[in-house]
C-alpha cells in the first residue's frame, strides 16, 4: 500500500521495498545546493543489522536512522516541483507491531522553502519502503506500507 507522493512530476520512477518485507529504519540522504532533497536511499532493519536499500537522485552522504528499537512510522514532508524538506516519525517497535504511544520526530532534512506540511502514515501501519521519482534531485517521494 503506497501513500501519495509529495513533490513534482519530473524524474524517473524508483522504488525500494525488499522481499521479504523489512521495517524501514531510516534513510541516507543528501541536501542539494538549492536546499531541496538531492538524493535519498532507504535503510532497512535486517536480521543482523541495518541494510541499505535503493533510492534516487544524487549520491547520498548523510544518515538518519531511528534510535535502537525504533523504526519509521511516518513522514512529514513539504514539496513543490521537488521534495523541499522532510522529517521522519520514529516509533518504538515490539515484534511485528508499532507502539504508537512511544515515538519521536527527527529534525527537518532540507532547507528549501515552499509547500505545506503533508503527513504520510503515522497511523500504526509499519513502513516497509520508499518510492518516488528522481533525476538530478528527488522530484517526488512517498512511503510504502505493510499491507493490511
N, CA, C and O atoms as CSV, one atom per row, in Angstrom:
chain,resi,resn,atom,element,x,y,z
A,1,UNK,N,N,0.858,-1.169,0.000
A,1,UNK,CA,C,0.000,0.000,0.000
A,1,UNK,C,C,0.902,1.229,0.000
A,1,UNK,O,O,1.817,1.324,0.817
A,2,UNK,N,N,0.650,2.175,-0.913
A,2,UNK,CA,C,1.505,3.353,-1.045
A,2,UNK,C,C,0.767,4.621,-0.624
A,2,UNK,O,O,-0.435,4.769,-0.849
A,3,UNK,N,N,1.522,5.533,-0.006
A,3,UNK,CA,C,0.998,6.875,0.256
A,3,UNK,C,C,1.025,7.649,-1.055
A,3,UNK,O,O,1.628,7.206,-2.033
A,4,UNK,N,N,0.371,8.805,-1.073
A,4,UNK,CA,C,0.548,9.720,-2.190
A,4,UNK,C,C,1.964,10.268,-2.129
A,4,UNK,O,O,2.546,10.376,-1.050
A,5,UNK,N,N,2.518,10.613,-3.282
A,5,UNK,CA,C,3.843,11.241,-3.336
A,5,UNK,C,C,3.712,12.732,-3.055
A,5,UNK,O,O,2.703,13.354,-3.387
A,6,UNK,N,N,4.743,13.292,-2.440
A,6,UNK,CA,C,4.866,14.742,-2.284
A,6,UNK,C,C,5.919,15.194,-3.288
A,6,UNK,O,O,6.923,14.506,-3.477
A,7,UNK,N,N,5.708,16.337,-3.933
A,7,UNK,CA,C,6.691,16.856,-4.878
A,7,UNK,C,C,6.104,17.054,-6.257
A,7,UNK,O,O,4.893,17.191,-6.429
A,8,UNK,N,N,7.004,17.066,-7.245
A,8,UNK,CA,C,6.614,17.368,-8.620
A,8,UNK,C,C,6.454,16.143,-9.499
A,8,UNK,O,O,6.435,15.011,-9.016
A,9,UNK,N,N,6.341,16.385,-10.795
A,9,UNK,CA,C,6.041,15.326,-11.768
A,9,UNK,C,C,7.264,14.840,-12.541
A,9,UNK,O,O,7.156,13.890,-13.316
A,10,UNK,N,N,8.428,15.472,-12.348
A,10,UNK,CA,C,9.607,15.130,-13.125
A,10,UNK,C,C,10.316,13.885,-12.626
A,10,UNK,O,O,9.903,13.267,-11.644
A,11,UNK,N,N,11.392,13.525,-13.319
A,11,UNK,CA,C,12.254,12.433,-12.897
A,11,UNK,C,C,11.765,11.058,-13.292
A,11,UNK,O,O,10.649,10.884,-13.781
A,12,UNK,N,N,12.640,10.079,-13.062
A,12,UNK,CA,C,12.338,8.675,-13.368
A,12,UNK,C,C,11.834,7.975,-12.109
A,12,UNK,O,O,12.281,8.275,-11.002
A,13,UNK,N,N,10.899,7.040,-12.285
A,13,UNK,CA,C,10.337,6.287,-11.163
A,13,UNK,C,C,11.383,5.382,-10.531
A,13,UNK,O,O,12.217,4.809,-11.231
A,14,UNK,N,N,11.341,5.250,-9.200
A,14,UNK,CA,C,12.163,4.284,-8.461
A,14,UNK,C,C,11.358,3.804,-7.256
A,14,UNK,O,O,10.432,4.473,-6.799
A,15,UNK,N,N,11.732,2.634,-6.756
A,15,UNK,CA,C,11.047,2.043,-5.605
A,15,UNK,C,C,12.035,1.171,-4.843
A,15,UNK,O,O,12.873,0.502,-5.447
A,16,UNK,N,N,11.937,1.180,-3.518
A,16,UNK,CA,C,12.790,0.346,-2.686
A,16,UNK,C,C,11.956,-0.270,-1.574
A,16,UNK,O,O,11.587,0.411,-0.617
A,17,UNK,N,N,11.658,-1.570,-1.702
A,17,UNK,CA,C,10.889,-2.324,-0.704
A,17,UNK,C,C,11.288,-3.789,-0.839
A,17,UNK,O,O,10.796,-4.479,-1.732
A,18,UNK,N,N,12.175,-4.277,0.035
A,18,UNK,CA,C,12.676,-5.640,-0.121
A,18,UNK,C,C,11.613,-6.703,0.128
A,18,UNK,O,O,10.589,-6.454,0.765
A,19,UNK,N,N,11.885,-7.880,-0.389
A,19,UNK,CA,C,11.037,-9.039,-0.135
A,19,UNK,C,C,11.933,-10.142,0.404
A,19,UNK,O,O,12.902,-10.492,-0.269
A,20,UNK,N,N,11.672,-10.711,1.576
A,20,UNK,CA,C,10.510,-10.415,2.419
A,20,UNK,C,C,10.591,-9.007,3.000
A,20,UNK,O,O,11.664,-8.413,3.098
A,21,UNK,N,N,9.420,-8.491,3.381
A,21,UNK,CA,C,9.322,-7.127,3.885
A,21,UNK,C,C,10.112,-6.944,5.178
A,21,UNK,O,O,10.139,-7.824,6.038
A,22,UNK,N,N,10.756,-5.774,5.296
A,22,UNK,CA,C,11.502,-5.400,6.495
A,22,UNK,C,C,11.080,-3.984,6.877
A,22,UNK,O,O,10.717,-3.184,6.015
A,23,UNK,N,N,11.130,-3.683,8.170
A,23,UNK,CA,C,10.828,-2.324,8.624
A,23,UNK,C,C,11.840,-1.338,8.056
A,23,UNK,O,O,13.024,-1.649,7.932
A,24,UNK,N,N,11.357,-0.140,7.712
A,24,UNK,CA,C,12.242,0.948,7.307
A,24,UNK,C,C,12.821,1.555,8.586
A,24,UNK,O,O,12.073,2.012,9.450
A,25,UNK,N,N,14.146,1.561,8.705
A,25,UNK,CA,C,14.820,2.096,9.898
A,25,UNK,C,C,15.160,3.575,9.742
A,25,UNK,O,O,15.326,4.289,10.731
A,26,UNK,N,N,15.263,4.028,8.495
A,26,UNK,CA,C,15.622,5.414,8.243
A,26,UNK,C,C,16.063,5.582,6.811
A,26,UNK,O,O,15.688,4.802,5.935
A,27,UNK,N,N,16.872,6.619,6.574
A,27,UNK,CA,C,17.321,6.929,5.220
A,27,UNK,C,C,18.757,7.430,5.240
A,27,UNK,O,O,19.266,7.895,6.261
A,28,UNK,N,N,19.384,7.322,4.096
A,28,UNK,CA,C,20.616,8.055,3.808
A,28,UNK,C,C,20.187,9.121,2.811
A,28,UNK,O,O,19.317,8.875,1.976
A,29,UNK,N,N,20.794,10.309,2.891
A,29,UNK,CA,C,20.306,11.414,2.070
A,29,UNK,C,C,21.416,12.405,1.756
A,29,UNK,O,O,22.510,12.344,2.316
A,30,UNK,N,N,21.104,13.313,0.851
A,30,UNK,CA,C,21.958,14.453,0.546
A,30,UNK,C,C,21.048,15.644,0.286
A,30,UNK,O,O,20.052,15.530,-0.428
A,31,UNK,N,N,21.395,16.787,0.869
A,31,UNK,CA,C,20.700,18.034,0.568
A,31,UNK,C,C,21.468,18.706,-0.565
A,31,UNK,O,O,22.684,18.870,-0.475
A,32,UNK,N,N,20.772,19.094,-1.627
A,32,UNK,CA,C,21.437,19.686,-2.792
A,32,UNK,C,C,21.788,21.146,-2.531
A,32,UNK,O,O,21.401,21.718,-1.513
A,33,UNK,N,N,22.519,21.732,-3.454
A,33,UNK,CA,C,22.913,23.130,-3.349
A,33,UNK,C,C,21.724,24.078,-3.299
A,33,UNK,O,O,21.832,25.170,-2.742
A,34,UNK,N,N,20.592,23.681,-3.870
A,34,UNK,CA,C,19.387,24.521,-3.848
A,34,UNK,C,C,18.645,24.426,-2.524
A,34,UNK,O,O,17.699,25.178,-2.287
A,35,UNK,N,N,19.074,23.490,-1.641
A,35,UNK,CA,C,18.424,23.315,-0.348
A,35,UNK,C,C,17.367,22.244,-0.323
A,35,UNK,O,O,16.883,21.884,0.750
A,36,UNK,N,N,16.988,21.717,-1.489
A,36,UNK,CA,C,15.995,20.643,-1.506
A,36,UNK,C,C,16.706,19.294,-1.321
A,36,UNK,O,O,17.930,19.234,-1.206
A,37,UNK,N,N,15.918,18.221,-1.296
A,37,UNK,CA,C,16.485,16.890,-1.115
A,37,UNK,C,C,17.108,16.453,-2.443
A,37,UNK,O,O,16.400,16.250,-3.429
A,38,UNK,N,N,18.420,16.312,-2.461
A,38,UNK,CA,C,19.137,15.968,-3.685
A,38,UNK,C,C,19.181,14.480,-3.954
A,38,UNK,O,O,19.176,14.059,-5.111
A,39,UNK,N,N,19.224,13.675,-2.898
A,39,UNK,CA,C,19.266,12.223,-3.043
A,39,UNK,C,C,18.752,11.563,-1.788
A,39,UNK,O,O,18.847,12.126,-0.698
A,40,UNK,N,N,18.200,10.351,-1.940
A,40,UNK,CA,C,17.691,9.610,-0.792
A,40,UNK,C,C,17.811,8.116,-1.061
A,40,UNK,O,O,17.649,7.664,-2.194
A,41,UNK,N,N,18.092,7.364,-0.019
A,41,UNK,CA,C,18.207,5.911,-0.108
A,41,UNK,C,C,17.632,5.310,1.166
A,41,UNK,O,O,17.877,5.827,2.256
A,42,UNK,N,N,16.872,4.228,1.046
A,42,UNK,CA,C,16.247,3.560,2.189
A,42,UNK,C,C,17.278,2.782,3.006
A,42,UNK,O,O,18.258,2.272,2.463
A,43,UNK,N,N,17.043,2.697,4.327
A,43,UNK,CA,C,17.819,1.847,5.228
A,43,UNK,C,C,16.819,0.962,5.963
A,43,UNK,O,O,15.920,1.456,6.644
A,44,UNK,N,N,16.985,-0.364,5.817
A,44,UNK,CA,C,16.044,-1.321,6.393
A,44,UNK,C,C,16.624,-2.052,7.592
A,44,UNK,O,O,17.842,-2.138,7.755
A,45,UNK,N,N,15.735,-2.577,8.431
A,45,UNK,CA,C,16.119,-3.387,9.578
A,45,UNK,C,C,16.297,-4.824,9.103
A,45,UNK,O,O,15.319,-5.530,8.860
A,46,UNK,N,N,17.547,-5.251,8.971
A,46,UNK,CA,C,17.836,-6.614,8.547
A,46,UNK,C,C,17.981,-7.536,9.748
A,46,UNK,O,O,17.998,-7.064,10.884
A,47,UNK,N,N,18.085,-8.849,9.519
A,47,UNK,CA,C,18.194,-9.801,10.610
A,47,UNK,C,C,19.436,-9.601,11.474
A,47,UNK,O,O,19.421,-9.940,12.658
A,48,UNK,N,N,20.515,-9.054,10.901
A,48,UNK,CA,C,21.738,-8.877,11.683
A,48,UNK,C,C,22.234,-7.433,11.633
A,48,UNK,O,O,23.434,-7.183,11.751
A,49,UNK,N,N,21.313,-6.480,11.458
A,49,UNK,CA,C,21.701,-5.074,11.437
A,49,UNK,C,C,21.068,-4.338,10.276
A,49,UNK,O,O,20.313,-4.916,9.493
A,50,UNK,N,N,21.384,-3.047,10.172
A,50,UNK,CA,C,20.817,-2.208,9.120
A,50,UNK,C,C,21.343,-2.608,7.747
A,50,UNK,O,O,22.511,-2.965,7.592
A,51,UNK,N,N,20.452,-2.542,6.749
A,51,UNK,CA,C,20.770,-2.919,5.372
A,51,UNK,C,C,20.336,-1.779,4.454
A,51,UNK,O,O,19.197,-1.318,4.529
A,52,UNK,N,N,21.246,-1.325,3.586
A,52,UNK,CA,C,20.903,-0.272,2.623
A,52,UNK,C,C,20.000,-0.822,1.533
A,52,UNK,O,O,20.205,-1.926,1.029
A,53,UNK,N,N,18.994,-0.028,1.179
A,53,UNK,CA,C,18.128,-0.337,0.058
A,53,UNK,C,C,18.420,0.611,-1.086
A,53,UNK,O,O,19.474,1.245,-1.129
A,54,UNK,N,N,17.484,0.703,-2.008
A,54,UNK,CA,C,17.645,1.569,-3.158
A,54,UNK,C,C,17.098,2.957,-2.903
A,54,UNK,O,O,16.592,3.260,-1.822
A,55,UNK,N,N,17.209,3.798,-3.925
A,55,UNK,CA,C,16.713,5.156,-3.813
A,55,UNK,C,C,16.880,5.889,-5.122
A,55,UNK,O,O,16.987,5.275,-6.183
A,56,UNK,N,N,16.901,7.219,-5.041
A,56,UNK,CA,C,17.014,8.007,-6.253
A,56,UNK,C,C,17.703,9.322,-6.017
A,56,UNK,O,O,17.860,9.756,-4.876
A,57,UNK,N,N,18.119,9.963,-7.102
A,57,UNK,CA,C,18.771,11.263,-7.037
A,57,UNK,C,C,20.276,11.143,-6.902
A,57,UNK,O,O,20.879,10.166,-7.347
A,58,UNK,N,N,20.877,12.151,-6.283
A,58,UNK,CA,C,22.327,12.243,-6.147
A,58,UNK,C,C,22.858,11.208,-5.155
A,58,UNK,O,O,22.100,10.628,-4.378
A,59,UNK,N,N,24.180,10.985,-5.196
A,59,UNK,CA,C,24.829,10.098,-4.224
A,59,UNK,C,C,24.601,10.659,-2.822
A,59,UNK,O,O,24.706,11.866,-2.605
A,60,UNK,N,N,24.292,9.782,-1.883
A,60,UNK,CA,C,23.949,10.206,-0.522
A,60,UNK,C,C,25.189,10.284,0.359
A,60,UNK,O,O,26.164,9.566,0.133
A,61,UNK,N,N,25.150,11.169,1.377
A,61,UNK,CA,C,26.318,11.352,2.233
A,61,UNK,C,C,25.988,11.429,3.722
A,61,UNK,O,O,26.900,11.350,4.546
A,62,UNK,N,N,24.730,11.577,4.090
A,62,UNK,CA,C,24.307,11.687,5.492
A,62,UNK,C,C,23.366,10.540,5.834
A,62,UNK,O,O,22.730,9.968,4.948
A,63,UNK,N,N,23.275,10.199,7.130
A,63,UNK,CA,C,22.417,9.102,7.581
A,63,UNK,C,C,21.465,9.592,8.661
A,63,UNK,O,O,21.869,10.316,9.571
A,64,UNK,N,N,20.193,9.195,8.559
A,64,UNK,CA,C,19.172,9.496,9.549
A,64,UNK,C,C,18.414,8.205,9.838
A,64,UNK,O,O,17.540,7.808,9.067
A,65,UNK,N,N,18.749,7.549,10.949
A,65,UNK,CA,C,18.050,6.322,11.346
A,65,UNK,C,C,17.554,6.483,12.778
A,65,UNK,O,O,18.051,7.314,13.537
A,66,UNK,N,N,16.557,5.664,13.129
A,66,UNK,CA,C,15.983,5.716,14.463
A,66,UNK,C,C,16.934,5.193,15.524
A,66,UNK,O,O,17.869,4.448,15.231
A,67,UNK,N,N,16.680,5.595,16.762
A,67,UNK,CA,C,17.433,5.041,17.882
A,67,UNK,C,C,17.200,3.536,17.909
A,67,UNK,O,O,16.238,3.059,17.308
A,68,UNK,N,N,18.061,2.770,18.595
A,68,UNK,CA,C,17.851,1.315,18.673
A,68,UNK,C,C,16.443,1.000,19.182
A,68,UNK,O,O,15.986,1.569,20.174
A,69,UNK,N,N,15.768,0.085,18.488
A,69,UNK,CA,C,14.413,-0.303,18.856
A,69,UNK,C,C,13.321,0.541,18.233
A,69,UNK,O,O,12.141,0.324,18.509
A,70,UNK,N,N,13.695,1.515,17.384
A,70,UNK,CA,C,12.717,2.387,16.727
A,70,UNK,C,C,12.831,2.252,15.214
A,70,UNK,O,O,13.921,2.077,14.670
A,71,UNK,N,N,11.680,2.337,14.544
A,71,UNK,CA,C,11.620,2.276,13.084
A,71,UNK,C,C,10.768,3.444,12.588
A,71,UNK,O,O,10.152,4.155,13.382
A,72,UNK,N,N,10.740,3.635,11.273
A,72,UNK,CA,C,9.940,4.714,10.688
A,72,UNK,C,C,8.466,4.327,10.728
A,72,UNK,O,O,8.070,3.269,10.240
A,73,UNK,N,N,7.665,5.206,11.320
A,73,UNK,CA,C,6.219,5.001,11.363
A,73,UNK,C,C,5.472,5.992,10.499
A,73,UNK,O,O,4.264,5.856,10.302
A,74,UNK,N,N,6.179,7.000,9.974
A,74,UNK,CA,C,5.545,8.003,9.132
A,74,UNK,C,C,6.551,9.071,8.731
A,74,UNK,O,O,7.725,9.021,9.101
A,75,UNK,N,N,6.061,10.035,7.968
A,75,UNK,CA,C,6.909,11.116,7.486
A,75,UNK,C,C,6.055,12.373,7.339
A,75,UNK,O,O,4.870,12.302,7.011
A,76,UNK,N,N,6.675,13.512,7.588
A,76,UNK,CA,C,6.065,14.809,7.313
A,76,UNK,C,C,6.960,15.446,6.257
A,76,UNK,O,O,8.171,15.549,6.451
A,77,UNK,N,N,6.371,15.874,5.140
A,77,UNK,CA,C,7.176,16.373,4.024
A,77,UNK,C,C,6.557,17.632,3.436
A,77,UNK,O,O,5.356,17.875,3.556
A,78,UNK,N,N,7.415,18.430,2.796
A,78,UNK,CA,C,6.996,19.619,2.064
A,78,UNK,C,C,7.560,19.519,0.651
A,78,UNK,O,O,8.722,19.160,0.460
A,79,UNK,N,N,6.732,19.837,-0.330
A,79,UNK,CA,C,7.221,19.782,-1.696
A,79,UNK,C,C,6.498,20.755,-2.596
A,79,UNK,O,O,5.374,21.176,-2.323
A,80,UNK,N,N,7.173,21.101,-3.675
A,80,UNK,CA,C,6.579,21.893,-4.754
A,80,UNK,C,C,6.895,21.129,-6.034
A,80,UNK,O,O,6.290,20.088,-6.287
A,81,UNK,N,N,7.832,21.623,-6.848
A,81,UNK,CA,C,8.266,20.876,-8.027
A,81,UNK,C,C,9.334,19.842,-7.660
A,81,UNK,O,O,9.727,19.039,-8.505
A,82,UNK,N,N,9.799,19.853,-6.431
A,82,UNK,CA,C,10.783,18.915,-5.883
A,82,UNK,C,C,10.367,18.600,-4.445
A,82,UNK,O,O,9.397,19.159,-3.934
A,83,UNK,N,N,11.106,17.706,-3.806
A,83,UNK,CA,C,10.926,17.479,-2.375
A,83,UNK,C,C,11.785,18.523,-1.669
A,83,UNK,O,O,13.014,18.452,-1.696
A,84,UNK,N,N,11.132,19.484,-1.042
A,84,UNK,CA,C,11.832,20.599,-0.410
A,84,UNK,C,C,12.439,20.200,0.928
A,84,UNK,O,O,13.570,20.581,1.229
A,85,UNK,N,N,11.702,19.435,1.738
A,85,UNK,CA,C,12.178,19.046,3.068
A,85,UNK,C,C,11.296,17.921,3.596
A,85,UNK,O,O,10.162,17.744,3.152
A,86,UNK,N,N,11.837,17.161,4.557
A,86,UNK,CA,C,11.047,16.119,5.221
A,86,UNK,C,C,11.604,15.875,6.612
A,86,UNK,O,O,12.751,16.212,6.907
A,87,UNK,N,N,10.777,15.284,7.458
A,87,UNK,CA,C,11.254,14.740,8.718
A,87,UNK,C,C,10.560,13.414,8.937
A,87,UNK,O,O,9.428,13.212,8.496
A,88,UNK,N,N,11.242,12.513,9.619
A,88,UNK,CA,C,10.720,11.175,9.859
A,88,UNK,C,C,10.109,11.083,11.249
A,88,UNK,O,O,10.583,11.711,12.196
A,89,UNK,N,N,9.043,10.288,11.356
A,89,UNK,CA,C,8.429,9.974,12.638
A,89,UNK,C,C,8.902,8.571,13.008
A,89,UNK,O,O,8.593,7.603,12.314
A,90,UNK,N,N,9.653,8.465,14.105
A,90,UNK,CA,C,10.167,7.179,14.571
A,90,UNK,C,C,9.270,6.657,15.677
A,90,UNK,O,O,8.854,7.404,16.563
A,91,UNK,N,N,8.971,5.345,15.616
A,91,UNK,CA,C,8.064,4.703,16.563
A,91,UNK,C,C,8.734,3.452,17.121
A,91,UNK,O,O,9.412,2.725,16.394
A,92,UNK,N,N,8.543,3.211,18.402
A,92,UNK,CA,C,9.075,2.011,19.056
A,92,UNK,C,C,8.444,0.780,18.406
A,92,UNK,O,O,7.245,0.759,18.128
A,93,UNK,N,N,9.269,-0.245,18.168
A,93,UNK,CA,C,8.773,-1.485,17.579
A,93,UNK,C,C,8.827,-2.584,18.640
A,93,UNK,O,O,9.783,-2.680,19.410
A,94,UNK,N,N,7.778,-3.410,18.663
A,94,UNK,CA,C,7.692,-4.554,19.569
A,94,UNK,C,C,7.235,-5.746,18.742
A,94,UNK,O,O,6.049,-5.882,18.443
A,95,UNK,N,N,8.187,-6.618,18.370
A,95,UNK,CA,C,7.855,-7.730,17.464
A,95,UNK,C,C,7.394,-7.177,16.139
A,95,UNK,O,O,8.096,-6.363,15.538
A,96,UNK,N,N,6.208,-7.602,15.653
A,96,UNK,CA,C,5.715,-7.108,14.364
A,96,UNK,C,C,4.871,-5.836,14.475
A,96,UNK,O,O,4.336,-5.366,13.471
A,97,UNK,N,N,4.742,-5.268,15.687
A,97,UNK,CA,C,3.834,-4.138,15.895
A,97,UNK,C,C,4.574,-2.868,16.279
A,97,UNK,O,O,5.677,-2.904,16.825
A,98,UNK,N,N,3.936,-1.745,15.976
A,98,UNK,CA,C,4.457,-0.444,16.389
A,98,UNK,C,C,3.736,0.004,17.662
A,98,UNK,O,O,2.524,-0.168,17.793
A,99,UNK,N,N,4.488,0.574,18.584
A,99,UNK,CA,C,3.937,1.088,19.842
A,99,UNK,C,C,3.766,2.597,19.662
A,99,UNK,O,O,4.688,3.367,19.930
A,100,UNK,N,N,2.592,3.011,19.209
A,100,UNK,CA,C,2.375,4.401,18.811
A,100,UNK,C,C,2.472,5.388,19.972
A,100,UNK,O,O,2.635,6.586,19.740
A,101,UNK,N,N,2.377,4.924,21.194
A,101,UNK,CA,C,2.490,5.825,22.352
A,101,UNK,C,C,3.947,6.191,22.649
A,101,UNK,O,O,4.208,7.072,23.468
A,102,UNK,N,N,4.900,5.518,21.987
A,102,UNK,CA,C,6.329,5.774,22.210
A,102,UNK,C,C,6.951,6.170,20.874
A,102,UNK,O,O,7.305,5.306,20.071
A,103,UNK,N,N,7.085,7.471,20.637
A,103,UNK,CA,C,7.505,7.970,19.329
A,103,UNK,C,C,8.205,9.303,19.450
A,103,UNK,O,O,8.100,9.981,20.472
A,104,UNK,N,N,8.920,9.678,18.402
A,104,UNK,CA,C,9.557,10.995,18.330
A,104,UNK,C,C,9.769,11.356,16.870
A,104,UNK,O,O,9.736,10.488,15.998
A,105,UNK,N,N,9.986,12.642,16.602
A,105,UNK,CA,C,10.225,13.136,15.241
A,105,UNK,C,C,11.671,13.577,15.097
A,105,UNK,O,O,12.272,14.090,16.041
A,106,UNK,N,N,12.228,13.371,13.900
A,106,UNK,CA,C,13.577,13.840,13.602
A,106,UNK,C,C,13.544,15.345,13.334
A,106,UNK,O,O,12.478,15.958,13.267
A,107,UNK,N,N,14.715,15.912,13.185
A,107,UNK,CA,C,14.832,17.290,12.707
A,107,UNK,C,C,14.481,17.303,11.211
A,107,UNK,O,O,14.471,16.255,10.565
A,108,UNK,N,N,14.196,18.487,10.670
A,108,UNK,CA,C,13.932,18.616,9.239
A,108,UNK,C,C,15.201,18.354,8.436
A,108,UNK,O,O,16.293,18.759,8.835
A,109,UNK,N,N,15.051,17.682,7.312
A,109,UNK,CA,C,16.116,17.481,6.327
A,109,UNK,C,C,15.721,18.302,5.107
A,109,UNK,O,O,14.621,18.138,4.581
A,110,UNK,N,N,16.607,19.182,4.654
A,110,UNK,CA,C,16.307,20.071,3.533
A,110,UNK,C,C,15.977,21.463,4.043
A,110,UNK,O,O,15.432,21.630,5.134
A,111,UNK,N,N,16.320,22.465,3.230
A,111,UNK,CA,C,16.148,23.854,3.661
A,111,UNK,C,C,15.356,24.685,2.659
A,111,UNK,O,O,15.180,25.887,2.860
A,112,UNK,N,N,14.883,24.075,1.601
A,112,UNK,CA,C,14.203,24.843,0.561
A,112,UNK,C,C,12.800,25.221,1.026
A,112,UNK,O,O,12.037,24.365,1.473
A,113,UNK,N,N,12.469,26.490,0.921
A,113,UNK,CA,C,11.157,26.969,1.345
A,113,UNK,C,C,10.088,26.547,0.346
A,113,UNK,O,O,10.394,26.233,-0.805
A,114,UNK,N,N,8.864,26.542,0.777
A,114,UNK,CA,C,7.732,26.271,-0.108
A,114,UNK,C,C,7.054,24.960,0.208
A,114,UNK,O,O,7.672,24.028,0.722
A,115,UNK,N,N,5.784,24.902,-0.105
A,115,UNK,CA,C,4.991,23.714,0.160
A,115,UNK,C,C,4.429,23.746,1.572
A,115,UNK,O,O,4.921,24.472,2.436
A,116,UNK,N,N,3.407,22.961,1.788
A,116,UNK,CA,C,2.798,22.844,3.109
A,116,UNK,C,C,3.125,21.476,3.687
A,116,UNK,O,O,3.414,20.536,2.946
A,117,UNK,N,N,3.081,21.364,5.004
A,117,UNK,CA,C,3.371,20.087,5.653
A,117,UNK,C,C,2.318,19.048,5.270
A,117,UNK,O,O,1.118,19.284,5.414
A,118,UNK,N,N,2.780,17.902,4.782
A,118,UNK,CA,C,1.894,16.782,4.460
A,118,UNK,C,C,2.346,15.598,5.299
A,118,UNK,O,O,3.510,15.200,5.241
A,119,UNK,N,N,1.427,15.032,6.079
A,119,UNK,CA,C,1.731,13.894,6.943
A,119,UNK,C,C,1.379,12.606,6.187
A,119,UNK,O,O,0.271,12.451,5.676
A,120,UNK,N,N,2.349,11.693,6.132
A,120,UNK,CA,C,2.144,10.386,5.496
A,120,UNK,C,C,2.249,9.320,6.576
A,120,UNK,O,O,3.187,9.321,7.372
A,121,UNK,N,N,1.288,8.417,6.598
A,121,UNK,CA,C,1.329,7.333,7.571
A,121,UNK,C,C,1.085,7.840,8.969
A,121,UNK,O,O,0.180,8.641,9.202
A,122,UNK,N,N,1.896,7.371,9.905
A,122,UNK,CA,C,1.811,7.787,11.302
A,122,UNK,C,C,0.493,7.330,11.918
A,122,UNK,O,O,-0.080,8.019,12.762
A,123,UNK,N,N,0.013,6.149,11.486
A,123,UNK,CA,C,-1.256,5.617,11.992
A,123,UNK,C,C,-1.107,4.211,12.578
A,123,UNK,O,O,-2.104,3.536,12.835
A,124,UNK,N,N,0.131,3.775,12.787
A,124,UNK,CA,C,0.365,2.442,13.349
A,124,UNK,C,C,0.672,1.376,12.313
A,124,UNK,O,O,1.006,0.246,12.670
A,125,UNK,N,N,0.562,1.721,11.021
A,125,UNK,CA,C,0.888,0.765,9.962
A,125,UNK,C,C,2.388,0.823,9.688
A,125,UNK,O,O,2.909,1.903,9.410
A,126,UNK,N,N,3.104,-0.309,9.757
A,126,UNK,CA,C,4.552,-0.280,9.536
A,126,UNK,C,C,4.937,0.196,8.133
A,126,UNK,O,O,4.289,-0.144,7.143
A,127,UNK,N,N,6.007,0.988,8.077
A,127,UNK,CA,C,6.561,1.453,6.813
A,127,UNK,C,C,7.623,0.445,6.363
A,127,UNK,O,O,8.542,0.124,7.117
A,128,UNK,N,N,7.488,-0.051,5.127
A,128,UNK,CA,C,8.385,-1.094,4.611
A,128,UNK,C,C,9.100,-0.678,3.331
A,128,UNK,O,O,9.727,-1.512,2.679
A,129,UNK,N,N,9.015,0.613,2.958
A,129,UNK,CA,C,9.728,1.037,1.768
A,129,UNK,C,C,9.491,2.489,1.414
A,129,UNK,O,O,8.670,3.182,2.014
A,130,UNK,N,N,10.246,2.925,0.412
A,130,UNK,CA,C,10.154,4.267,-0.160
A,130,UNK,C,C,9.931,4.138,-1.663
A,130,UNK,O,O,10.312,3.139,-2.272
A,131,UNK,N,N,9.317,5.150,-2.250
A,131,UNK,CA,C,9.229,5.209,-3.709
A,131,UNK,C,C,9.150,6.657,-4.132
A,131,UNK,O,O,8.905,7.536,-3.306
A,132,UNK,N,N,9.355,6.912,-5.405
A,132,UNK,CA,C,9.251,8.269,-5.902
A,132,UNK,C,C,9.789,8.406,-7.303
A,132,UNK,O,O,9.850,7.448,-8.073
A,133,UNK,N,N,10.181,9.642,-7.615
A,133,UNK,CA,C,10.771,9.966,-8.908
A,133,UNK,C,C,11.988,10.839,-8.646
A,133,UNK,O,O,11.991,11.657,-7.725
A,134,UNK,N,N,13.014,10.661,-9.457
A,134,UNK,CA,C,14.229,11.456,-9.276
A,134,UNK,C,C,14.981,11.583,-10.584
A,134,UNK,O,O,14.932,10.706,-11.446
A,135,UNK,N,N,15.669,12.690,-10.704
A,135,UNK,CA,C,16.623,12.936,-11.783
A,135,UNK,C,C,17.884,13.441,-11.101
A,135,UNK,O,O,18.560,12.695,-10.393
A,136,UNK,N,N,18.202,14.738,-11.323
A,136,UNK,CA,C,19.335,15.341,-10.642
A,136,UNK,C,C,19.075,15.595,-9.173
A,136,UNK,O,O,20.017,15.760,-8.397
A,137,UNK,N,N,17.807,15.630,-8.776
A,137,UNK,CA,C,17.381,15.781,-7.383
A,137,UNK,C,C,16.167,14.875,-7.182
A,137,UNK,O,O,15.693,14.250,-8.131
A,138,UNK,N,N,15.665,14.802,-5.950
A,138,UNK,CA,C,14.481,13.988,-5.673
A,138,UNK,C,C,13.255,14.822,-6.035
A,138,UNK,O,O,12.942,15.810,-5.370
A,139,UNK,N,N,12.564,14.407,-7.102
A,139,UNK,CA,C,11.401,15.132,-7.597
A,139,UNK,C,C,10.147,14.818,-6.797
A,139,UNK,O,O,9.316,15.701,-6.589
A,140,UNK,N,N,9.993,13.568,-6.341
A,140,UNK,CA,C,8.804,13.160,-5.596
A,140,UNK,C,C,9.177,12.026,-4.653
A,140,UNK,O,O,10.097,11.255,-4.926
A,141,UNK,N,N,8.447,11.932,-3.531
A,141,UNK,CA,C,8.764,10.933,-2.512
A,141,UNK,C,C,7.487,10.490,-1.806
A,141,UNK,O,O,6.623,11.306,-1.487
A,142,UNK,N,N,7.382,9.176,-1.566
A,142,UNK,CA,C,6.252,8.617,-0.826
A,142,UNK,C,C,6.705,7.397,-0.042
A,142,UNK,O,O,7.832,6.926,-0.194
A,143,UNK,N,N,5.808,6.893,0.800
A,143,UNK,CA,C,6.087,5.730,1.646
A,143,UNK,C,C,5.326,4.510,1.158
A,143,UNK,O,O,4.245,4.627,0.581
A,144,UNK,N,N,5.901,3.340,1.396
A,144,UNK,CA,C,5.227,2.060,1.132
A,144,UNK,C,C,4.943,1.424,2.487
A,144,UNK,O,O,5.844,1.282,3.312
A,145,UNK,N,N,3.689,1.043,2.713
A,145,UNK,CA,C,3.254,0.478,3.980
A,145,UNK,C,C,3.009,-1.021,3.871
A,145,UNK,O,O,2.660,-1.532,2.807
A,146,UNK,N,N,3.195,-1.704,4.971
A,146,UNK,CA,C,2.872,-3.129,5.031
A,146,UNK,C,C,1.386,-3.287,4.746
A,146,UNK,O,O,0.569,-2.528,5.267
A,147,UNK,N,N,1.030,-4.271,3.920
A,147,UNK,CA,C,-0.367,-4.497,3.576
A,147,UNK,C,C,-1.169,-4.878,4.800
A,147,UNK,O,O,-0.668,-5.534,5.712
A,148,UNK,N,N,-2.418,-4.458,4.806
A,148,UNK,CA,C,-3.295,-4.743,5.957
A,148,UNK,C,C,-4.086,-6.002,5.710
A,148,UNK,O,O,-4.879,-6.409,6.559
